[in-house]
Amino acid sequence: MNLPNLSLWLALLCTALISGLYYAYSCSVNPGLATLRDGEYLGAMQAINRAILNGLFFLSFFGSLIMLSVTSVWHYNTPRFAWLLAATAVYAIGSFAVTVIGNVPLNEALDGFDVHSASAGELREMRLRFENPWSVYHRIRSVATCISLALIATAAVLVTEDSQTVN
């Protein structure tokens, strides 16, 4: 396997990992958290947001963007290029930028909130400011990452003379 094709499979793997994480949140974590009382919900989100800041998450989150970009360049002038460029753009805007511009500021605001000393009214207000916007951003990045993954998979299965001779 040559480097361009290896990079393609690494991009696919990283993006699949992030897509799976977002999917799991959408199917189980977010619905489960939604059933909690305000203080429990906010405390759980604080704990999750702190726990996710680790090497494995960063490897797949940043790795997707890096590998998609590198792979797109390596597959320039092949039939895979348009698919990979589209996958890169969708991931960069719909997942990476949405997370950095939308979810992260909400997470940071929540991290600075003292759940244990807040009144019931303050807990309710913080949840109202956090939960729905965070969930909207999460749905956007979930869909975008699934689309990006489908585009990468399409590029990966494209079998043509040109794509097989990439060096």
C-alpha positions as CSV (number, residue, x, y, z in Angstrom):
1,M,0.0,0.0,0.0
2,N,1.4,3.4,-1.0
3,L,1.4,6.5,1.3
4,P,-1.5,8.3,-0.4
5,N,-3.7,5.2,0.0
6,L,-2.5,4.6,3.6
7,S,-3.4,8.2,4.4
8,L,-6.9,7.7,2.9
9,W,-7.5,4.7,5.2
10,L,-6.2,6.6,8.2
11,A,-8.5,9.6,7.4
12,L,-11.4,7.1,7.1
13,L,-10.5,5.5,10.5
14,C,-10.1,8.8,12.3
15,T,-13.4,10.2,10.9
16,A,-15.2,7.0,11.6
17,L,-14.1,7.2,15.2
18,I,-15.3,10.7,15.6
19,S,-18.5,9.9,13.8
20,G,-19.1,6.9,16.1
21,L,-18.5,9.1,19.1
22,Y,-21.0,11.7,18.0
23,Y,-23.5,8.9,17.1
24,A,-23.2,7.3,20.5
25,Y,-23.8,10.7,22.1
26,S,-26.9,11.2,20.0
27,C,-28.3,7.7,20.6
28,S,-27.6,7.3,24.3
29,V,-25.6,9.9,26.2
30,N,-27.7,13.0,25.3
31,P,-31.1,11.3,25.8
32,G,-29.9,9.8,29.1
33,L,-28.6,13.2,30.3
34,A,-31.8,14.9,29.3
35,T,-33.7,12.9,32.0
36,L,-31.5,14.3,34.8
37,R,-32.4,17.1,37.1
38,D,-30.7,20.5,36.3
39,G,-27.8,20.2,38.8
40,E,-27.2,16.5,37.9
41,Y,-27.3,17.3,34.2
42,L,-24.8,20.2,34.5
43,G,-22.5,18.3,36.8
44,A,-22.5,15.3,34.4
45,M,-21.8,17.5,31.4
46,Q,-18.9,19.2,33.3
47,A,-17.4,15.8,34.1
48,I,-17.9,14.5,30.5
49,N,-16.4,17.7,29.0
50,R,-13.3,17.4,31.3
51,A,-12.9,13.7,30.6
52,I,-13.0,14.0,26.8
53,L,-9.9,16.2,26.8
54,N,-7.5,13.4,26.3
55,G,-5.0,12.1,23.8
56,L,-7.3,9.5,22.1
57,F,-10.0,12.1,21.5
58,F,-7.5,14.7,20.2
59,L,-5.9,12.0,18.0
60,S,-9.1,11.3,16.2
61,F,-10.6,14.9,16.3
62,F,-7.5,16.6,15.0
63,G,-6.3,13.6,13.1
64,S,-9.4,13.6,10.9
65,L,-8.8,17.1,9.8
66,I,-5.1,16.6,9.3
67,M,-5.4,13.3,7.5
68,L,-8.2,14.5,5.3
69,S,-6.2,17.5,4.2
70,V,-3.1,15.5,3.6
71,T,-5.0,12.8,1.7
72,S,-6.8,15.4,-0.5
73,V,-3.4,16.8,-1.5
74,W,-1.9,13.4,-2.2
75,H,-4.9,12.4,-4.4
76,Y,-4.9,15.6,-6.4
77,N,-5.4,14.8,-10.1
78,T,-7.1,11.5,-9.4
79,P,-10.8,10.6,-9.5
80,R,-10.8,10.5,-5.7
81,F,-9.8,14.2,-5.3
82,A,-13.2,15.8,-5.5
83,W,-14.7,13.3,-3.0
84,L,-11.8,13.8,-0.6
85,L,-11.9,17.6,-1.0
86,A,-15.7,17.6,-0.3
87,A,-15.1,15.3,2.8
88,T,-12.4,17.7,4.0
89,A,-14.6,20.7,3.6
90,V,-17.6,19.1,5.2
91,Y,-15.6,17.9,8.2
92,A,-13.6,21.2,8.6
93,I,-16.7,23.4,8.6
94,G,-19.5,21.1,9.9
95,S,-17.5,19.3,12.6
96,F,-14.3,21.0,13.4
97,A,-15.4,24.6,13.1
98,V,-18.8,24.0,14.7
99,T,-17.1,22.3,17.7
100,V,-14.5,25.0,18.1
101,I,-16.9,28.0,17.6
102,G,-20.1,26.5,19.1
103,N,-19.6,23.6,21.5
104,V,-16.2,24.6,23.1
105,P,-17.3,28.1,24.2
106,L,-20.4,26.6,25.8
107,N,-18.3,23.9,27.5
108,E,-15.9,26.6,28.8
109,A,-18.8,28.7,30.2
110,L,-20.2,25.6,31.9
111,D,-16.8,24.7,33.3
112,G,-16.7,28.0,35.1
113,F,-20.1,27.5,36.6
114,D,-20.2,26.3,40.3
115,V,-22.9,23.7,40.2
116,H,-22.6,23.0,43.9
117,S,-23.3,26.5,45.2
118,A,-25.8,27.6,42.6
119,S,-29.5,28.1,43.5
120,A,-32.2,26.1,41.8
121,G,-33.0,29.1,39.7
122,E,-29.4,29.6,38.6
123,L,-29.1,25.9,37.8
124,R,-32.2,26.1,35.6
125,E,-31.0,29.3,33.9
126,M,-27.6,27.7,33.1
127,R,-29.2,24.6,31.7
128,L,-31.5,26.6,29.5
129,R,-28.4,28.6,28.2
130,F,-26.4,25.5,27.6
131,E,-28.4,22.4,26.7
132,N,-30.4,23.4,23.6
133,P,-27.6,25.3,21.9
134,W,-25.1,22.6,22.7
135,S,-27.4,20.0,21.3
136,V,-28.1,21.9,18.1
137,Y,-24.3,22.2,17.5
138,H,-23.9,18.6,18.3
139,R,-26.6,17.5,15.8
140,I,-24.9,19.7,13.1
141,R,-21.5,18.1,13.7
142,S,-23.0,14.6,13.9
143,V,-24.6,14.9,10.5
144,A,-21.6,16.6,9.0
145,T,-19.2,13.9,10.2
146,C,-21.5,11.2,8.8
147,I,-21.6,13.0,5.5
148,S,-17.8,13.4,5.5
149,L,-17.4,9.7,6.4
150,A,-19.7,8.7,3.5
151,L,-17.6,10.9,1.1
152,I,-14.3,9.3,2.3
153,A,-15.8,5.8,2.0
154,T,-16.9,6.6,-1.6
155,A,-13.4,7.8,-2.4
156,A,-11.9,4.7,-0.8
157,V,-13.9,2.3,-2.9
158,L,-13.4,4.2,-6.2
159,V,-11.4,1.7,-8.3
160,T,-10.1,3.2,-11.5
161,E,-6.9,3.1,-13.3
162,D,-6.0,6.5,-12.2
163,S,-6.7,5.9,-8.5
164,Q,-4.7,2.7,-8.5
165,T,-1.6,4.3,-9.9
166,V,-1.3,7.1,-7.4
167,N,2.2,7.2,-5.9
